[in-house]
């Protein structure tokens, strides 16, 4: 298989369908990515996007219960999954190549023919509240919500994706149907299919469903969503009694389609990618933390680079000083040749070994398909672009974004703001 074998189609309703033929696998995947994530929750309905995702597992016209939806897949080993993330809801079913038609039928039923029964709404509220309790009891997961509030204080991106007690209790069948009607429109849905399968049969089935949807397909009501990120306060602490401090610190950056996106990904790799990355050498090696990582995220109009770790309270100042020193050095002098070659090799190597299965490819292409469906970048093209990045470009981008007025820090634990800002 060549790396540029990605094929694309336009369904009868205008939705895009991308297909990656994979002749060396017996598995297949069908995924729907919907630009309807938590960012687009209506005002005072925080968590509705995530709740809607849950409701698409409760039963459809053809499979009227959660069990029926699951049984038709599981009798052949297939499985469905989903998650909500910033601007998107993703739904996918992984199956054998022989069962791709069943998988496609099941996924399309969820998207276009979910029943959204009133009694299921009430049952699912309890499920989501339990999920929320688990989230707030796990600092390593909760830190991402505190980070979002720090970076994007206010509506939209700064809200907790799962909602709060009041908003969850308020959800009605009409709320869910309205969210679907406003956001699950054809131009907001992109499909990805991967495997050694007949794509014509898949597209025929999706065409049949998408032109006979049970929901009216109107354009979204922009009044219910906040599309603009709001600047947060620079430091945000969620205090509890833990002497172990969980930290996320980083910088606002750029959108998904920005030309410097890959440069920032390389910088992130340098900071906290492999075990030889700079911060792992300086913070993990001496035993100041069990784990530290650097991550980038890019959305339709904004993005961030963030470093997160957990450490003891008595080491917080030392760890923050080290991080600040490493970041400051990036803004002052170019990387050494050997440093640049190391992170390029790690980054491109990870791209290759992490894109082998149908599911790997679905995640590689799904966000591209939402943000830039007409400019899909193959893995080979991305590797070539990475290899052209030089140390001067990394220095330039570091200076542009790693500024004190663009620095944000979130923390969870028994610590006060003055104990953090002193570094």
Helices and strands as residue ranges (DSSP letters): E 7-10, E 16-21, E 27-34, G 38-40, H 48-55, H 66-74, E 79-85, E 88-96, G 97-99, H 100-113, H 118-136, H 139-151, G 156-158, H 165-170, H 173-183, G 186-188, E 189-195, H 199-210, G 222-224, E 235-239, E 244-252, H 261-272, H 278-279, I 280-284, E 292-298, E 303-312, G 313-315, H 316-330, H 337-353, H 358-371, H 379-387, H 391-401, G 404-406, E 407-413, H 418-421
